[in-house]
Amino acid sequence: MTFQKVVQVLTVVNNFRLNSRHFIIDLHAPSPLPNILPGQFAQVLVDDSPSTFLRRPFSIHSVDFGNNTFRLLIQIKGEGTRHLSKLKPGDSLDAIYPLGNAFSLPLTKDVLLVGGGCGVAPLLFLSQFLNQNYVRPTILVGFRTKEEVSEIEAYEKYGNVLITTDDGTEGEKGLVVDHSIFQKERLPFKKIYCCGPDAMMKAVAKIARMHRIDCEVSLENTMACGFGVCLCCITPTDKGNERVCVEGPVFNESRLRW
């Protein structure tokens, strides 16, 4: 599927911290938004950051087509993301979007979404999209500690939310794959969508294979161009090396050779 890509100077509507490591930025487009689907991302130019030469990729967290706005959830990792965290309403941000492919629409209502860390970013938009198609998913999100648990009310609008924290300060203790929902002899799902650290996605994919559940994952490989020219984000698949920014970031886990 081919998507219309646009290069636009967007206006910052809002920028607020979720916790010490993550923030959300709302962006307004000067014209009607192109078609955006859950799983796609934007490549953002970081101005006035001397060490940030390349655009940075961020999953699209949610979309308001009526108001021509979309939201990014960003983890502060370096100078570039620290600079973005300081943008104020009215500031401008140059972006290319929507890039990459998207999650598929399930042929079932028995759906599980699994996210860990900043990997939860595309799952809110996916939850909204599923609801519009009469699917209310189970949403399992993992955090390091209670202080990082955020946006639970937003997810609860669209599905049944389960929580894990590494230290047990909120929800069940442990990683997402340690949650009791995965300890059942037969899992009540026919489709799993997953995004987060590679180790977490591999563990979820292994569980999905054991239970013969179709599973899609969203990869977070390092990207430079975002549209398939630089070849720095390739990943091995059943068809050879493929570009995460073009053939992905969403892959059926059965196709990956990881």
URJO-V628231 format. One record per residue. RES is the residue in one letter. SS is DSSP state (A for helix, B for strand, O for the rest). PHI is phi in whole degrees, -180 to 180 (* if undefined). PSI is psi in whole degrees, 0 to 359 (none if undefined). Layout:
BEGIN
res = {RES/RES}
ss = {SS/SS}
phi = {PHI/PHI}
psi = {PSI/PSI}
END
This chain:
BEGIN
res = {M/T/F/Q/K/V/V/Q/V/L/T/V/V/N/N/F/R/L/N/S/R/H/F/I/I/D/L/H/A/P/S/P/L/P/N/I/L/P/G/Q/F/A/Q/V/L/V/D/D/S/P/S/T/F/L/R/R/P/F/S/I/H/S/V/D/F/G/N/N/T/F/R/L/L/I/Q/I/K/G/E/G/T/R/H/L/S/K/L/K/P/G/D/S/L/D/A/I/Y/P/L/G/N/A/F/S/L/P/L/T/K/D/V/L/L/V/G/G/G/C/G/V/A/P/L/L/F/L/S/Q/F/L/N/Q/N/Y/V/R/P/T/I/L/V/G/F/R/T/K/E/E/V/S/E/I/E/A/Y/E/K/Y/G/N/V/L/I/T/T/D/D/G/T/E/G/E/K/G/L/V/V/D/H/S/I/F/Q/K/E/R/L/P/F/K/K/I/Y/C/C/G/P/D/A/M/M/K/A/V/A/K/I/A/R/M/H/R/I/D/C/E/V/S/L/E/N/T/M/A/C/G/F/G/V/C/L/C/C/I/T/P/T/D/K/G/N/E/R/V/C/V/E/G/P/V/F/N/E/S/R/L/R/W}
ss = {O/O/O/O/O/B/B/B/B/B/B/B/B/B/B/B/B/O/O/O/O/B/B/B/B/B/B/B/O/O/O/O/O/O/O/O/O/O/O/O/B/B/B/B/O/O/O/O/O/O/O/O/O/O/O/B/B/B/B/B/B/B/B/B/A/A/A/O/B/B/B/B/B/B/B/O/O/O/A/A/A/A/A/A/A/O/O/O/O/O/O/B/B/B/B/B/B/B/B/O/O/O/O/O/O/O/O/O/O/O/B/B/B/B/B/B/A/A/A/A/O/O/A/A/A/A/A/A/A/A/A/A/O/O/O/O/O/B/B/B/B/B/B/O/O/A/A/A/O/O/O/A/A/A/A/A/O/O/O/B/B/B/B/B/B/O/O/O/O/O/O/B/B/O/O/A/A/A/O/A/A/A/A/O/O/O/O/O/O/O/B/B/B/B/B/O/O/A/A/A/A/A/A/A/A/A/A/A/A/A/O/O/O/B/B/B/B/B/O/O/O/O/O/O/O/O/O/O/O/O/O/O/O/B/B/B/B/O/O/B/B/B/B/O/O/O/O/O/O/B/B/B/A/A/A/B/O/O}
phi = {*/-103/-114/-70/-105/-128/-113/-138/-94/-95/-106/-71/-93/-155/-150/-144/-81/-87/-163/-67/-114/-132/-143/-122/-126/-100/-125/-110/-92/-77/-146/-54/-65/-69/-66/-122/-120/-62/110/-79/-140/-121/-102/-109/-87/-99/-77/59/-124/-54/-94/-105/-87/-103/-64/-111/-89/-139/-63/-79/-84/-163/-137/-121/-64/-63/-107/56/-129/-141/-123/-117/-107/-128/-97/-77/-123/-154/-62/-62/-71/-64/-64/-63/-67/-101/-64/-117/-54/100/-69/-107/-145/-86/-143/-110/-165/-81/-115/80/-95/-138/-64/-84/-81/-72/-98/-151/-101/-93/-121/-121/-108/-128/-138/-136/62/-73/-65/-71/-49/-79/-78/-69/-62/-62/-61/-61/-62/-63/-61/-65/-108/65/-119/-112/-82/-88/-122/-107/-124/-117/-135/-73/-155/-56/-63/-97/-68/-152/61/-62/-63/-64/-69/-66/-65/-116/-168/-87/-99/-119/-130/-126/-132/-57/-99/79/-78/-152/65/-87/-80/121/-80/-60/-73/-86/-61/-61/-64/-88/-92/-74/-64/-131/-77/-86/-130/-117/-150/-127/-115/-143/-151/161/-59/-54/-60/-67/-65/-62/-67/-66/-62/-62/-65/-60/-64/-59/-100/56/-108/-64/-138/-113/-125/-112/-81/-124/-62/-62/-126/-107/-89/90/-137/95/-89/-82/63/-88/-111/-66/-138/-73/-135/-70/-112/94/-73/-125/-84/-64/-77/-118/-71/-112/-79/-91/-132/-71/-61/-67/-89/-84/-113/-115}
psi = {135/134/145/126/142/149/117/153/111/158/131/122/320/151/115/150/136/321/193/340/346/148/164/137/129/133/137/132/148/354/169/139/145/173/123/134/154/134/339/167/171/144/120/134/126/100/157/29/96/327/0/92/327/155/154/134/137/133/144/120/321/163/138/91/327/327/9/42/151/164/140/138/123/138/134/116/329/196/319/311/330/321/316/326/345/359/148/159/134/340/161/153/122/129/149/128/166/141/157/183/194/164/147/158/127/153/25/161/358/81/138/131/133/126/146/138/220/353/350/347/308/353/335/314/320/319/316/314/317/319/322/340/26/33/126/101/165/134/113/118/138/141/165/318/169/324/339/353/126/159/22/320/324/317/326/342/335/347/180/118/131/146/140/150/145/323/0/13/348/138/210/147/136/190/169/325/350/352/146/337/335/356/0/149/324/119/139/37/151/355/136/134/138/141/135/200/148/316/321/316/321/320/319/319/321/318/318/317/319/324/7/47/130/133/130/139/151/114/156/40/153/132/142/303/319/356/24/7/318/339/23/353/21/152/143/133/182/352/19/196/129/155/122/328/344/299/338/203/352/127/147/132/336/342/345/145/67/none}
END
